[in-house]
Amino acid sequence: MTSHYDVIVVGLGAMGSATLYQLAKRGASVLGIDRFAPPHAMGSSHGKSRIIRQAYFEDPCYVPLVQRAYECWAQLEAESGTALFQQTGGLMIGDPSSEVITGTLRSAREHTLPHQVLTTAEIRARFPAFSPRPQDIGVFEDRAGILAPERAIAAFLGLARAPKGGRAAALHTNETMRSWRAIDGGVEVATDVGVYRADRLVLTVGAWAKQILAELSLPLTVQRNVLYWFTPLQQAEHFTPAHFPIFLQELESGIAWYGFADTGDGVKLALHQYGQTVDPDAPRTPVSADEVAFMRSLIAQHMPHANGALRDSATCFYTNTPDGHFVVDIHPECPAVVVASPCSGHGFKFASALGEVLADLASGQKPVFEIEPFSLARFAAR
Ligand SMILES: Cc1cc2nc3c(=O)[nH]c(=O)nc-3n(C[C@H](O)[C@H](O)[C@H](O)COP(=O)(O)OP(=O)(O)OC[C@H]3O[C@@H](n4cnc5c(N)ncnc54)[C@H](O)[C@@H]3O)c2cc1C
């Protein structure tokens, strides 16, 4: 007999695990399916840390959503008894006309967010690990910091399986969805293990969205991004969370890099939106000596004391849209299906709030947040 659920969530990374947790809490009968066993290192949600910040240079429309996300992360910490957020402050660096600086100031001013504008000399004095260029200024916000992605996904899934109130979700890991189809006003999902039915389906499949939603011809590209952890060469105290905020610096030629304090694994540094387009199913290419050398050349110029031993590196997928904004919508041909690909390299911080939004959509409710900027229709208009 085919099992029937209120909602099936396929893909239990950041977005899917948050959605499953919300639905279980609301008492829905829900099945979560993932091809791996989350939290895992095969998609977009691994690497020990993610930035959260609220003066959002990408667009002020994200600010209310991230403010709700802060509340939801705190709620998840309380319910799960797990520490997920470490406040370190956040420093955006660039020349005054850069997108990072103008966009951060725009969001800060439109939403009256507390922030401080720092000169080059002030950045150097206050945060001595940084060696900004003479033309750089900084925008500092106190509330930014570090989220723990693997712990967050484990917390969402743990509470979905055993919610405090609501109804326990069924979890099928190491099970791959092969296809889905609309049937009798609902959906039928076929995996390599079985066939399941539900009133609604949420597809939060990350880097696999383009192939799973092939009928929509989504203009998504999957980009391989590299993460590096370095042991500081000297003055290790300058890289501790008390002295080293999360940062993102826009450099010449459109390159931006970002990083995190040393919380025990080394200083984590990475380039933003910088990597080859890849097939998520192809064998993973190891980090090359040339890639490490390029990162070291940036460190030598902009953060010389970080240039010690390379402790670790990893690769991870960005799933990019042409405009850098998310996809959160109802499938245009099947209203029982909710589609979400909130990545473009900046989605994690929102996962706790997007879980609510996706649970609303999967329950037939209008979300309290405006999701029009994330609509599928914007691609058709191109
Ligand atoms: C290197 C890197 C750094 C980043 N830094 C930041 C940051 O600092 N701050 C920030 O906010 N965001 C950041 N992001 C973006 C953020 O991490 C992503 O937006 C977010 O994690 C995406 O979550 P997701 O649930 O869409 O994808 P994933 O977490 O990858 O989940 C997708 C899931 O779908 C499953 N799946 C796929 N196909 C199937 C199938 N057929 N059947 C069953 N299961 C399937 C996969 O196994 C996977 O578990 C970063 C991303 C990367 C890669």
The ligand as a Tripos MOL2 file, in Angstrom:
@<TRIPOS>MOLECULE
LIG
   53    58     1     0     0
SMALL
NO_CHARGES

@<TRIPOS>ATOM
      1 C1         31.0760   27.5380    0.3180 C.3       1 LIG1
      2 C2         29.7600   28.1300    0.6980 C.ar      1 LIG1
      3 C3         29.7160   29.1830    1.5840 C.ar      1 LIG1
      4 C4         28.4980   29.7760    1.9050 C.ar      1 LIG1
      5 N1         28.4810   30.7800    2.8340 N.ar      1 LIG1
      6 C5         27.3120   31.2830    3.2450 C.ar      1 LIG1
      7 C6         27.2750   32.2020    4.3170 C.ar      1 LIG1
      8 O1         28.3000   32.5380    4.9030 O.2       1 LIG1
      9 N2         26.0590   32.6630    4.7090 N.ar      1 LIG1
     10 C7         24.9050   32.2730    4.1120 C.ar      1 LIG1
     11 O2         23.8300   32.7510    4.5070 O.2       1 LIG1
     12 N3         24.9050   31.3920    3.0980 N.ar      1 LIG1
     13 C8         26.0730   30.8740    2.6580 C.ar      1 LIG1
     14 N4         26.1060   29.9450    1.6650 N.ar      1 LIG1
     15 C9         24.8640   29.5400    1.0280 C.3       1 LIG1
     16 C10        24.1020   28.5400    1.8600 C.3       1 LIG1
     17 O3         24.9750   27.6500    2.5060 O.3       1 LIG1
     18 C11        23.0850   27.8390    0.9770 C.3       1 LIG1
     19 O4         22.2070   28.8300    0.4740 O.3       1 LIG1
     20 C12        22.2420   26.8250    1.7210 C.3       1 LIG1
     21 O5         23.0350   26.0070    2.5440 O.3       1 LIG1
     22 C13        21.4840   25.9920    0.6910 C.3       1 LIG1
     23 O6         20.6780   25.0650    1.3590 O.3       1 LIG1
     24 P1         19.7490   24.0720    0.5330 P.3       1 LIG1
     25 O7         18.8830   23.4040    1.5230 O.co2     1 LIG1
     26 O8         19.1330   24.7830   -0.6220 O.co2     1 LIG1
     27 O9         20.7900   23.0240   -0.1250 O.3       1 LIG1
     28 P2         21.4720   21.7450    0.5490 P.3       1 LIG1
     29 O10        21.7480   22.0060    1.9690 O.co2     1 LIG1
     30 O11        22.5840   21.3200   -0.3220 O.co2     1 LIG1
     31 O12        20.3250   20.6510    0.5250 O.3       1 LIG1
     32 C14        19.8510   20.0240   -0.6260 C.3       1 LIG1
     33 C15        19.5590   18.5860   -0.2470 C.3       1 LIG1
     34 O13        18.8080   17.9530   -1.2800 O.3       1 LIG1
     35 C16        19.2020   16.5960   -1.3110 C.3       1 LIG1
     36 N5         18.7860   16.0170   -2.5830 N.ar      1 LIG1
     37 C17        19.1220   16.4570   -3.8140 C.ar      1 LIG1
     38 N6         18.5470   15.6930   -4.7650 N.ar      1 LIG1
     39 C18        17.8010   14.7480   -4.1160 C.ar      1 LIG1
     40 C19        16.9740   13.6530   -4.5590 C.ar      1 LIG1
     41 N7         16.7850   13.3900   -5.8640 N.pl3     1 LIG1
     42 N8         16.3990   12.8870   -3.6160 N.ar      1 LIG1
     43 C20        16.5810   13.1340   -2.2900 C.ar      1 LIG1
     44 N9         17.3580   14.1530   -1.8350 N.ar      1 LIG1
     45 C21        17.9530   14.9520   -2.7270 C.ar      1 LIG1
     46 C22        20.7160   16.6770   -1.0990 C.3       1 LIG1
     47 O14        21.2630   15.4610   -0.6710 O.3       1 LIG1
     48 C23        20.8240   17.7720   -0.0390 C.3       1 LIG1
     49 O15        20.8480   17.2320    1.2610 O.3       1 LIG1
     50 C24        27.3060   29.3210    1.3210 C.ar      1 LIG1
     51 C25        27.3380   28.2530    0.4300 C.ar      1 LIG1
     52 C26        28.5480   27.6430    0.1200 C.ar      1 LIG1
     53 C27        28.5670   26.4760   -0.8170 C.3       1 LIG1
@<TRIPOS>BOND
     1     1     2 1
     2     2     3 ar
     3     2    52 ar
     4     3     4 ar
     5     4     5 ar
     6     4    50 ar
     7     5     6 ar
     8     6     7 ar
     9     6    13 1
    10     7     8 2
    11     7     9 ar
    12     9    10 ar
    13    10    11 2
    14    10    12 ar
    15    12    13 ar
    16    13    14 ar
    17    14    15 1
    18    14    50 ar
    19    15    16 1
    20    16    17 1
    21    16    18 1
    22    18    19 1
    23    18    20 1
    24    20    21 1
    25    20    22 1
    26    22    23 1
    27    23    24 1
    28    24    25 2
    29    24    26 1
    30    24    27 1
    31    27    28 1
    32    28    29 2
    33    28    30 1
    34    28    31 1
    35    31    32 1
    36    32    33 1
    37    33    34 1
    38    33    48 1
    39    34    35 1
    40    35    36 1
    41    35    46 1
    42    36    37 ar
    43    36    45 ar
    44    37    38 ar
    45    38    39 ar
    46    39    40 ar
    47    39    45 ar
    48    40    41 1
    49    40    42 ar
    50    42    43 ar
    51    43    44 ar
    52    44    45 ar
    53    46    47 1
    54    46    48 1
    55    48    49 1
    56    50    51 ar
    57    51    52 ar
    58    52    53 1
@<TRIPOS>SUBSTRUCTURE
     1 LIG1         1 GROUP 0 **** ****
